[in-house]
């Protein structure tokens, strides 16, 4: 399941519609059919579709869209500061995290082109093509290990090391 479908299912789960309607909408999202096509199906067929369980897999620092491989910067010292802060802002709460999974992954992807247009284009590709288990696993890893407090400690330690090296050179 890609990120886009998972985001649609998450929003569906947050709505106040009846459980029966949720099943029809769920089926239409999973099978890529319109709600009208699905509502003509018998209820027995709708209820047979298994529910999706999020199962984050092992983290690899690469993902693939089409034939192209993209590298993820899991070390915050290799990201620029605005990228690290953007990830924290995108994942500030659960609904924001699910809504912005594709943007978080695009932010921590190593990219030469830093233009906003390329970022949006990459985020949309990720939303349509990348598996939710991979994206969720990487995002949770990044947010758990690099909270604002952890990032401050790591960056302070790095700055102290740089300062010591400069003093030795003098």
C-alpha positions as a Markdown table, in Angstrom:
| # | Residue | x | y | z |
|---|---|---|---|---|
| 1 | Unk | 0.0 | 0.0 | 0.0 |
| 2 | Unk | 1.4 | 3.4 | -0.9 |
| 3 | Unk | 1.3 | 6.5 | 1.3 |
| 4 | Unk | -1.6 | 8.2 | -0.5 |
| 5 | Unk | -3.9 | 5.2 | 0.1 |
| 6 | Unk | -2.9 | 5.0 | 3.8 |
| 7 | Unk | -3.5 | 8.8 | 4.2 |
| 8 | Unk | -7.0 | 8.4 | 2.7 |
| 9 | Unk | -7.8 | 5.4 | 5.0 |
| 10 | Unk | -6.5 | 7.4 | 8.0 |
| 11 | Unk | -8.8 | 10.3 | 7.2 |
| 12 | Unk | -11.7 | 7.9 | 6.6 |
| 13 | Unk | -11.1 | 6.4 | 10.0 |
| 14 | Unk | -11.4 | 9.9 | 11.6 |
| 15 | Unk | -14.8 | 10.6 | 10.1 |
| 16 | Unk | -18.1 | 10.1 | 11.9 |
| 17 | Unk | -19.9 | 8.1 | 9.2 |
| 18 | Unk | -21.4 | 4.7 | 10.0 |
| 19 | Unk | -19.3 | 1.6 | 10.1 |
| 20 | Unk | -21.1 | 0.1 | 7.1 |
| 21 | Unk | -20.3 | 3.2 | 5.0 |
| 22 | Unk | -16.7 | 3.1 | 6.2 |
| 23 | Unk | -16.4 | -0.5 | 4.9 |
| 24 | Unk | -17.7 | 0.6 | 1.5 |
| 25 | Unk | -15.3 | 3.5 | 1.4 |
| 26 | Unk | -12.4 | 1.3 | 2.6 |
| 27 | Unk | -13.1 | -1.2 | -0.2 |
| 28 | Unk | -13.3 | 1.6 | -2.8 |
| 29 | Unk | -9.9 | 3.0 | -1.7 |
| 30 | Unk | -8.2 | -0.4 | -1.6 |
| 31 | Unk | -9.6 | -1.6 | -4.9 |
| 32 | Unk | -9.3 | 1.8 | -6.7 |
| 33 | Unk | -13.0 | 1.9 | -7.5 |
| 34 | Unk | -15.6 | 4.7 | -7.1 |
| 35 | Unk | -18.0 | 4.6 | -4.2 |
| 36 | Unk | -20.9 | 4.1 | -6.7 |
| 37 | Unk | -19.3 | 1.0 | -8.2 |
| 38 | Unk | -18.7 | -0.5 | -4.8 |
| 39 | Unk | -22.1 | 0.3 | -3.4 |
| 40 | Unk | -23.6 | -2.1 | -6.0 |
| 41 | Unk | -21.6 | -5.0 | -4.6 |
| 42 | Unk | -23.0 | -7.4 | -2.1 |
| 43 | Unk | -22.1 | -6.8 | 1.5 |
| 44 | Unk | -20.5 | -10.2 | 1.9 |
| 45 | Unk | -17.8 | -9.3 | -0.6 |
| 46 | Unk | -17.2 | -5.9 | 1.0 |
| 47 | Unk | -16.6 | -7.5 | 4.5 |
| 48 | Unk | -14.2 | -10.2 | 3.2 |
| 49 | Unk | -11.4 | -7.7 | 2.4 |
| 50 | Unk | -8.8 | -7.9 | 5.1 |
| 51 | Unk | -8.0 | -4.8 | 7.2 |
| 52 | Unk | -4.5 | -3.3 | 6.7 |
| 53 | Unk | -2.1 | -3.5 | 9.6 |
| 54 | Unk | 0.8 | -1.1 | 9.7 |
| 55 | Unk | 4.0 | -3.1 | 10.0 |
| 56 | Unk | 7.1 | -0.9 | 9.8 |
| 57 | Unk | 10.0 | -2.9 | 8.4 |
| 58 | Unk | 13.7 | -2.7 | 8.8 |
| 59 | Unk | 15.1 | 0.6 | 7.8 |
| 60 | Unk | 17.3 | 0.9 | 4.7 |
| 61 | Unk | 18.9 | 4.2 | 3.8 |
| 62 | Unk | 17.6 | 3.8 | 0.2 |
| 63 | Unk | 14.3 | 3.7 | -1.6 |
| 64 | Unk | 13.3 | 3.3 | -5.2 |
| 65 | Unk | 10.8 | 5.1 | -7.4 |
| 66 | Unk | 10.7 | 3.5 | -10.8 |
| 67 | Unk | 14.3 | 2.8 | -11.8 |
| 68 | Unk | 15.8 | 5.6 | -9.7 |
| 69 | Unk | 17.2 | 5.1 | -6.2 |
| 70 | Unk | 17.1 | 7.8 | -3.6 |
| 71 | Unk | 19.3 | 8.0 | -0.5 |
| 72 | Unk | 18.0 | 9.0 | 3.0 |
| 73 | Unk | 20.2 | 11.1 | 5.3 |
| 74 | Unk | 19.6 | 9.4 | 8.7 |
| 75 | Unk | 22.4 | 11.3 | 10.3 |
| 76 | Unk | 21.2 | 14.8 | 11.2 |
| 77 | Unk | 24.7 | 16.3 | 10.8 |
| 78 | Unk | 24.5 | 15.5 | 7.1 |
| 79 | Unk | 21.2 | 17.4 | 6.8 |
| 80 | Unk | 20.9 | 21.2 | 6.7 |
| 81 | Unk | 19.3 | 22.7 | 9.8 |
| 82 | Unk | 16.1 | 23.8 | 8.1 |
| 83 | Unk | 15.5 | 20.2 | 7.0 |
| 84 | Unk | 15.8 | 18.9 | 10.5 |
| 85 | Unk | 13.4 | 21.5 | 11.8 |
| 86 | Unk | 11.0 | 20.9 | 9.0 |
| 87 | Unk | 10.8 | 17.2 | 9.9 |
| 88 | Unk | 10.0 | 18.0 | 13.5 |
| 89 | Unk | 7.4 | 20.5 | 12.4 |
| 90 | Unk | 5.8 | 18.0 | 9.9 |
| 91 | Unk | 5.6 | 15.4 | 12.6 |
| 92 | Unk | 4.5 | 17.5 | 15.6 |
| 93 | Unk | 1.4 | 15.3 | 16.3 |
| 94 | Unk | -0.2 | 12.1 | 15.0 |
| 95 | Unk | -2.5 | 13.6 | 12.4 |
| 96 | Unk | 0.2 | 15.9 | 11.1 |
| 97 | Unk | 2.6 | 13.0 | 11.0 |
| 98 | Unk | 0.3 | 10.9 | 8.8 |
| 99 | Unk | -0.7 | 13.8 | 6.7 |
| 100 | Unk | 2.9 | 14.8 | 6.0 |
| 101 | Unk | 4.7 | 11.4 | 5.7 |
| 102 | Unk | 5.6 | 12.0 | 2.1 |
| 103 | Unk | 7.0 | 15.5 | 2.9 |
| 104 | Unk | 9.0 | 14.1 | 5.8 |
| 105 | Unk | 10.5 | 11.5 | 3.6 |
| 106 | Unk | 11.2 | 14.1 | 0.8 |
| 107 | Unk | 12.9 | 16.3 | 3.4 |
| 108 | Unk | 15.4 | 13.7 | 4.7 |
| 109 | Unk | 16.1 | 12.5 | 1.1 |
| 110 | Unk | 19.5 | 13.5 | -0.1 |
| 111 | Unk | 18.9 | 15.8 | -3.0 |
| 112 | Unk | 21.1 | 18.1 | -5.1 |
| 113 | Unk | 18.3 | 20.3 | -6.3 |
| 114 | Unk | 17.0 | 22.3 | -3.3 |
| 115 | Unk | 14.3 | 24.2 | -5.1 |
| 116 | Unk | 10.8 | 24.2 | -3.6 |
| 117 | Unk | 9.4 | 23.0 | -7.0 |
| 118 | Unk | 11.6 | 19.9 | -7.0 |
| 119 | Unk | 10.8 | 19.2 | -3.3 |
| 120 | Unk | 7.0 | 19.3 | -4.1 |
| 121 | Unk | 7.5 | 17.1 | -7.2 |
| 122 | Unk | 9.6 | 14.6 | -5.2 |
| 123 | Unk | 7.0 | 14.6 | -2.3 |
| 124 | Unk | 4.2 | 13.8 | -4.8 |
| 125 | Unk | 6.2 | 11.0 | -6.3 |
| 126 | Unk | 6.9 | 9.6 | -2.9 |
| 127 | Unk | 3.2 | 9.9 | -1.9 |
| 128 | Unk | 2.1 | 7.9 | -5.0 |
| 129 | Unk | 4.8 | 5.3 | -5.2 |
| 130 | Unk | 6.5 | 4.5 | -1.8 |
| 131 | Unk | 5.3 | 1.8 | 0.5 |
| 132 | Unk | 3.7 | 3.0 | 3.7 |
| 133 | Unk | 5.6 | 0.5 | 5.9 |
| 134 | Unk | 9.0 | 1.9 | 4.7 |
| 135 | Unk | 8.0 | 5.5 | 5.0 |
| 136 | Unk | 6.4 | 5.1 | 8.4 |
| 137 | Unk | 9.4 | 3.2 | 9.8 |
| 138 | Unk | 11.9 | 5.8 | 8.6 |
| 139 | Unk | 9.8 | 8.7 | 9.9 |
| 140 | Unk | 9.3 | 7.1 | 13.3 |
| 141 | Unk | 13.0 | 6.3 | 13.5 |
| 142 | Unk | 13.9 | 9.9 | 12.7 |
| 143 | Unk | 11.4 | 11.5 | 15.1 |
| 144 | Unk | 12.3 | 9.1 | 18.0 |
| 145 | Unk | 16.0 | 9.5 | 17.7 |
| 146 | Unk | 16.1 | 13.2 | 16.7 |
| 147 | Unk | 13.8 | 15.1 | 19.0 |
| 148 | Unk | 14.7 | 18.8 | 19.6 |
| 149 | Unk | 16.6 | 17.9 | 22.8 |
| 150 | Unk | 18.6 | 15.1 | 21.1 |
| 151 | Unk | 19.4 | 17.3 | 18.1 |
| 152 | Unk | 20.6 | 20.1 | 20.4 |
| 153 | Unk | 22.9 | 17.7 | 22.2 |
| 154 | Unk | 24.3 | 16.2 | 19.0 |
| 155 | Unk | 24.9 | 19.6 | 17.4 |
| 156 | Unk | 26.4 | 21.1 | 20.6 |
| 157 | Unk | 28.8 | 18.2 | 20.8 |
| 158 | Unk | 29.7 | 18.6 | 17.2 |
| 159 | Unk | 30.3 | 22.4 | 17.6 |
| 160 | Unk | 32.5 | 21.7 | 20.7 |
| 161 | Unk | 34.6 | 19.2 | 18.7 |
| 162 | Unk | 35.0 | 21.8 | 15.9 |
| 163 | Unk | 36.0 | 24.5 | 18.4 |
| 164 | Unk | 38.6 | 22.3 | 20.0 |
| 165 | Unk | 40.1 | 21.5 | 16.6 |
| 166 | Unk | 40.3 | 25.2 | 15.8 |
| 167 | Unk | 42.0 | 26.0 | 19.1 |
| 168 | Unk | 44.6 | 23.2 | 18.4 |
| 169 | Unk | 45.4 | 24.8 | 15.0 |
| 170 | Unk | 46.1 | 28.2 | 16.6 |
